[in-house]
Amino acid sequence: MITIAVDCMGGDHGPRITLPACTRFLEQHPEARLIVVGLPDSMKGYAHPRATVVLASEVVTMDDPLEVALRRKKDSTMRVAITQVKNGAAQAVVSAGNTGALMAISRYVLKTLEGIDRPAIAGQIPNAKGLGTTVLDMGANVDCTAEHLVQFAVMGSALVSVLSGNENPTVGLLNIGEEAIKGNEVIKQTGELLRAASRTGDLNFYGNVEGNDIFKGTADIVVCDGFVGNVALKASEGLAGMIVDFLRKEFSRNIFTKLAALIAYPVISALKKRMDHRRYNGGALLGLRGLVFKSHGSADELAFGFALARAYDAARNDLLERVRVRIAHAAPLLAPAESNLSKEAAVLV
């Protein structure tokens, strides 16, 4: 059995969404168990043969400063859920709560893996191939050194190999052009390190990629700092929403466009499904001594279920050990730099 701890109070909707998603997840995964963490009043009446209810007395809100979340709310649902992983009761934790707080508390409780200076958020953006491009970092680290970006590439490679079965995923470095001479000094240094890692077999470095390559699926993994990654994520969500809204309006103008929509329904449905960000929900906080997954704060039941499934797949396929192995092999290239917790905890959602 794989056990997942769930912070049921996190996100915009809380138990109204997380609890039904937990029930649906358990019905679809007969070999999974859940530890659902929430406030006493919110958890009344919830029961499932493979779910254990754990109560907490506090909730980390989306507006809570890091100091409050980390130092004052020691019995928050988020912290209690993360502690389940530290104590070995669960193999992974999922929360839709405050991203900065989740990163800070996870790092404080679980600590980072040896050889990793800054944990990173890895998420997927839909691409033309229908598989999703894994991008990291997506908001945890605004300022990064070249060594940090190489660490992200190593951890992202382990994640994709686990979730997709591709043992040698390609890594692209997000830049303003494909040529190695382009970019600022950090990007140029990162390119040199990634090429060295490719020569030693630690990575499969594709080369520099541009923003449109994320949506083309040119590389399986795209590495960038958290500022750029977060902008790319929000831009992709906005673009997908705009396209869906445009099609809906255009095909409902009159009887002729409605008939056209009926004929084109299979194609429209396939496009909508491919661009649906809910199906890619669940960003992994990589670099910790435990598996932590961040659901979008506005996730509905379907989206939160995908985050649970992603955490389950990662635990079932031993993602943590695979990350450890890859980091140990690439250790000479990773050279951790001094970290800054306040920079790591930039809020994503």
C-alpha positions as CSV (number, residue, x, y, z in Angstrom):
1,M,0.0,0.0,0.0
2,I,1.1,3.5,-0.8
3,T,0.0,6.1,1.7
4,I,-0.5,9.7,0.8
5,A,-1.0,12.5,3.4
6,V,-3.4,15.2,2.3
7,D,-3.8,18.7,3.7
8,C,-7.5,19.0,3.2
9,M,-7.8,22.6,4.3
10,G,-5.5,24.1,1.7
11,G,-6.5,26.0,-1.4
12,D,-9.4,28.2,-2.3
13,H,-12.1,25.6,-1.7
14,G,-10.8,23.4,1.1
15,P,-12.7,20.3,2.2
16,R,-15.6,21.0,-0.2
17,I,-13.2,20.0,-3.0
18,T,-10.4,18.0,-1.4
19,L,-12.6,15.4,0.4
20,P,-14.7,14.3,-2.6
21,A,-11.4,14.2,-4.6
22,C,-9.9,11.9,-1.9
23,T,-12.9,9.6,-2.1
24,R,-12.8,9.4,-5.9
25,F,-9.0,8.8,-5.8
26,L,-9.4,5.9,-3.4
27,E,-12.1,4.4,-5.6
28,Q,-9.7,4.6,-8.6
29,H,-6.6,3.3,-6.7
30,P,-7.4,0.2,-4.7
31,E,-3.8,-0.1,-3.5
32,A,-3.7,3.4,-2.0
33,R,-4.3,4.7,1.5
34,L,-4.8,8.3,2.6
35,I,-4.2,10.2,5.7
36,V,-6.6,13.2,5.5
37,V,-5.7,16.1,7.8
38,G,-8.2,18.8,8.6
39,L,-10.0,20.8,11.3
40,P,-12.4,18.9,13.6
41,D,-15.6,20.6,12.3
42,S,-14.6,20.1,8.6
43,M,-13.8,16.4,9.0
44,K,-17.0,15.4,10.8
45,G,-18.7,12.6,9.0
46,Y,-15.9,11.8,6.6
47,A,-15.1,8.1,6.5
48,H,-13.5,5.6,4.1
49,P,-12.1,2.1,4.8
50,R,-8.7,3.2,3.5
51,A,-8.6,6.7,4.9
52,T,-7.4,7.8,8.3
53,V,-8.6,11.1,9.7
54,V,-6.0,13.2,11.6
55,L,-7.1,16.4,13.2
56,A,-5.2,19.7,13.5
57,S,-6.1,23.0,15.2
58,E,-4.8,25.6,12.8
59,V,-4.8,26.4,9.1
60,V,-2.1,28.2,7.0
61,T,-4.0,30.8,5.0
62,M,-3.0,32.1,1.6
63,D,-2.1,35.5,3.2
64,D,-0.1,34.2,6.1
65,P,3.5,35.5,6.2
66,L,6.2,32.8,6.3
67,E,7.1,33.7,9.9
68,V,3.5,33.0,11.0
69,A,3.2,29.8,8.9
70,L,6.6,28.4,10.0
71,R,7.0,29.5,13.6
72,R,3.6,30.2,15.1
73,K,1.2,27.8,13.5
74,K,2.9,24.6,14.6
75,D,-0.3,22.6,14.6
76,S,-1.5,23.6,11.1
77,T,-3.0,21.1,8.8
78,M,-0.1,21.7,6.4
79,R,2.6,21.0,8.9
80,V,0.8,18.0,10.4
81,A,0.4,16.5,6.9
82,I,4.1,17.0,6.1
83,T,5.1,15.5,9.4
84,Q,3.3,12.3,8.4
85,V,6.0,11.9,5.7
86,K,8.8,12.6,8.1
87,N,7.5,10.1,10.6
88,G,7.2,7.4,7.9
89,A,3.4,7.2,8.1
90,A,3.0,8.4,4.5
91,Q,5.2,8.2,1.5
92,A,4.1,11.6,0.0
93,V,2.0,14.7,0.9
94,V,-0.3,16.8,-1.2
95,S,-1.5,20.3,-0.4
96,A,-3.2,23.1,-2.3
97,G,-2.2,25.7,0.3
98,N,0.1,28.7,0.4
99,T,3.1,27.7,-1.9
100,G,5.7,29.7,0.0
101,A,4.6,28.2,3.3
102,L,4.5,24.7,1.9
103,M,8.1,25.1,0.6
104,A,9.4,26.7,3.9
105,I,7.7,24.2,6.2
106,S,8.6,21.2,4.0
107,R,12.3,22.3,4.0
108,Y,12.2,22.9,7.8
109,V,10.5,19.5,8.6
110,L,12.0,17.2,5.9
111,K,15.3,19.0,5.2
112,T,17.0,18.9,1.8
113,L,18.8,16.0,0.1
114,E,22.6,16.0,0.3
115,G,24.0,17.8,-2.6
116,I,20.9,20.0,-3.1
117,D,21.0,23.6,-2.0
118,R,17.6,24.8,-3.1
119,P,14.4,22.7,-3.7
120,A,12.5,23.5,-6.9
121,I,8.9,23.2,-8.1
122,A,8.5,21.1,-11.1
123,G,5.3,21.2,-13.0
124,Q,3.9,20.4,-16.5
125,I,2.7,22.7,-19.2
126,P,0.6,21.2,-22.1
127,N,2.5,20.9,-25.4
128,A,1.7,20.0,-29.0
129,K,2.7,16.4,-28.5
130,G,0.0,15.9,-25.8
131,L,2.5,14.8,-23.2
132,G,3.3,18.0,-21.3
133,T,6.6,19.7,-20.9
134,T,8.1,19.5,-17.4
135,V,9.3,23.0,-16.4
136,L,11.4,23.8,-13.3
137,D,11.7,26.0,-11.4
138,M,8.1,27.3,-11.4
139,G,8.3,29.8,-8.6
140,A,10.4,28.7,-5.6
141,N,13.7,30.4,-6.5
142,V,13.6,33.8,-8.1
143,D,17.4,34.2,-8.3
144,C,19.5,31.2,-9.2
145,T,23.2,30.4,-9.9
146,A,24.3,28.1,-12.7
147,E,24.8,25.3,-10.1
148,H,21.2,25.6,-9.0
149,L,19.9,25.3,-12.5
150,V,22.0,22.1,-13.0
151,Q,20.6,20.7,-9.8
152,F,17.1,21.4,-11.2
153,A,18.0,19.6,-14.4
154,V,19.2,16.5,-12.5
155,M,16.1,16.4,-10.3
156,G,13.7,17.0,-13.2
157,S,15.3,14.2,-15.2
158,A,14.6,11.8,-12.3
159,L,11.0,13.0,-12.1
160,V,10.3,12.6,-15.8
161,S,11.9,9.1,-15.9
162,V,9.6,8.0,-13.1
163,L,6.4,9.5,-14.3
164,S,6.8,8.8,-18.1
165,G,9.0,5.8,-18.2
166,N,11.6,7.6,-20.3
167,E,14.9,6.8,-18.7
168,N,16.8,9.4,-20.8
169,P,14.6,12.5,-21.1
170,T,16.0,15.5,-22.9
171,V,16.8,18.7,-21.0
172,G,16.5,22.2,-22.6
173,L,17.9,25.4,-21.1
174,L,15.4,28.3,-21.5
175,N,17.2,31.1,-23.3
176,I,16.6,34.0,-25.7
177,G,18.0,32.0,-28.5
178,E,19.4,28.6,-29.4
179,E,23.0,29.7,-29.9
180,A,25.4,28.9,-27.0
181,I,26.7,32.5,-27.1
182,K,23.3,34.0,-26.2
183,G,22.0,34.8,-22.7
184,N,23.4,36.4,-19.6
185,E,26.4,35.1,-17.7
186,V,24.4,32.7,-15.5
187,I,22.8,31.1,-18.5
188,K,26.1,30.7,-20.4
189,Q,27.7,29.1,-17.3
190,T,24.7,26.8,-16.9
191,G,25.0,25.7,-20.6
192,E,28.6,24.8,-20.0
193,L,27.8,22.8,-17.0
194,L,24.9,21.0,-18.7
195,R,27.1,20.1,-21.6
196,A,29.6,18.7,-19.2
197,A,26.9,16.7,-17.5
198,S,25.8,15.4,-20.8
199,R,29.3,14.2,-21.6
200,T,29.5,12.3,-18.3
201,G,26.1,10.7,-18.9
202,D,24.3,12.5,-16.0
203,L,21.9,14.3,-18.3
204,N,20.7,14.2,-21.9
205,F,21.2,17.9,-22.7
206,Y,19.3,19.0,-25.8
207,G,20.7,22.6,-25.8
208,N,19.2,26.0,-25.5
209,V,15.4,26.3,-26.1
210,E,13.1,29.3,-26.5
211,G,9.7,30.0,-25.0
212,N,7.8,28.6,-27.9
213,D,9.7,25.3,-27.5
214,I,7.8,24.7,-24.3
215,F,4.6,24.4,-26.2
216,K,6.1,22.5,-29.1
217,G,7.5,19.8,-26.7
218,T,11.0,20.3,-28.2
219,A,12.6,19.0,-25.0
220,D,11.1,16.8,-22.3
221,I,12.3,19.1,-19.5
222,V,12.9,22.9,-19.6
223,V,15.1,24.5,-16.9
224,C,14.8,28.1,-15.9
225,D,14.7,30.3,-12.7
226,G,11.5,30.5,-10.8
227,F,10.6,34.0,-12.0
228,V,10.7,33.0,-15.6
229,G,9.0,29.6,-14.9
230,N,6.1,31.1,-13.1
231,V,5.5,33.7,-15.8
232,A,5.5,30.9,-18.4
233,L,3.1,28.9,-16.3
234,K,0.6,31.8,-15.9
235,A,0.9,32.7,-19.6
236,S,0.1,29.2,-20.7
237,E,-2.9,29.1,-18.4
238,G,-4.1,32.4,-19.8
239,L,-3.6,31.3,-23.4
240,A,-5.4,28.0,-22.9
241,G,-8.4,29.8,-21.3
242,M,-8.5,32.4,-24.1
243,I,-8.6,29.7,-26.8
244,V,-11.3,27.8,-25.2
245,D,-13.4,30.9,-24.6
246,F,-12.9,32.0,-28.2
247,L,-14.1,28.7,-29.6
248,R,-17.1,28.7,-27.3
249,K,-18.2,32.1,-28.4
250,E,-17.5,31.6,-32.1
251,F,-19.4,28.4,-32.3
252,S,-22.5,29.8,-30.6
253,R,-23.0,32.8,-32.8
254,N,-25.9,31.4,-34.9
255,I,-27.4,28.2,-36.2
256,F,-24.7,27.7,-38.8
257,T,-21.8,28.0,-36.4
258,K,-23.7,25.7,-34.0
259,L,-24.0,23.1,-36.7
260,A,-20.3,23.6,-37.5
261,A,-19.5,23.0,-33.8
262,L,-21.5,19.8,-33.8
263,I,-19.6,18.5,-36.8
264,A,-16.2,19.6,-35.3
265,Y,-17.1,18.4,-31.8
266,P,-14.6,15.5,-31.7
267,V,-11.7,17.8,-32.7
268,I,-12.8,20.5,-30.3
269,S,-13.2,18.0,-27.5
270,A,-9.7,16.6,-28.1
271,L,-8.2,20.1,-28.2
272,K,-9.9,21.1,-25.0
273,K,-8.7,18.0,-23.3
274,R,-5.1,18.5,-24.4
275,M,-5.1,22.1,-23.2
276,D,-6.9,21.4,-19.9
277,H,-4.5,22.4,-17.2
278,R,-6.4,20.4,-14.6
279,R,-4.9,17.3,-16.1
280,Y,-1.4,18.5,-15.4
281,N,-2.1,19.6,-11.8
282,G,0.4,18.7,-9.1
283,G,3.8,20.3,-9.0
284,A,6.6,18.3,-7.3
285,L,8.8,20.0,-4.7
286,L,12.0,18.3,-5.6
287,G,15.2,18.2,-3.5
288,L,13.6,17.4,-0.2
289,R,14.0,14.2,2.0
290,G,10.4,13.4,1.2
291,L,7.9,13.7,-1.6
292,V,5.8,16.9,-1.5
293,F,3.3,17.8,-4.2
294,K,1.7,21.2,-4.7
295,S,-1.8,21.4,-6.1
296,H,-3.0,24.6,-7.7
297,G,-4.9,26.7,-5.1
298,S,-8.0,27.0,-7.3
299,A,-8.1,23.3,-8.2
300,D,-11.5,21.7,-8.6
301,E,-12.2,18.0,-7.7
302,L,-10.8,16.7,-11.0
303,A,-7.6,18.7,-10.8
304,F,-6.9,17.8,-7.2
305,G,-7.5,14.2,-8.1
306,F,-4.7,14.5,-10.7
307,A,-2.4,15.9,-8.0
308,L,-3.1,12.9,-5.8
309,A,-2.5,10.5,-8.7
310,R,0.8,12.2,-9.5
311,A,2.0,11.9,-5.9
312,Y,0.9,8.3,-5.8
313,D,2.8,7.4,-9.0
314,A,5.9,9.2,-7.7
315,A,5.9,7.2,-4.5
316,R,5.0,3.9,-6.2
317,N,8.0,4.3,-8.5
318,D,10.4,5.4,-5.8
319,L,11.1,8.9,-7.1
320,L,13.0,9.9,-4.0
321,E,15.6,7.2,-4.3
322,R,16.0,7.9,-8.0
323,V,16.6,11.5,-7.3
324,R,19.2,10.5,-4.7
325,V,21.0,8.2,-7.1
326,R,21.2,10.8,-9.9
327,I,22.4,13.5,-7.5
328,A,25.1,11.3,-6.1
329,H,26.3,10.5,-9.6
330,A,26.3,14.1,-10.6
331,A,27.8,15.4,-7.3
332,P,31.0,16.8,-8.8
333,L,29.0,19.2,-11.0
334,L,26.4,20.3,-8.4
335,A,28.6,22.4,-6.0
336,P,25.9,23.8,-3.8
337,A,25.9,27.6,-3.3
338,E,24.7,29.5,-0.2
339,S,20.9,29.4,0.0
340,N,18.4,32.1,1.0
341,L,15.1,30.8,2.4
342,S,13.2,34.0,1.7
343,K,14.1,33.7,-2.0
344,E,13.1,30.1,-2.1
345,A,9.7,30.8,-0.8
346,A,8.3,33.1,-3.5
347,V,4.6,32.4,-3.7
348,L,3.6,30.5,-6.9
349,V,-0.2,30.5,-6.6
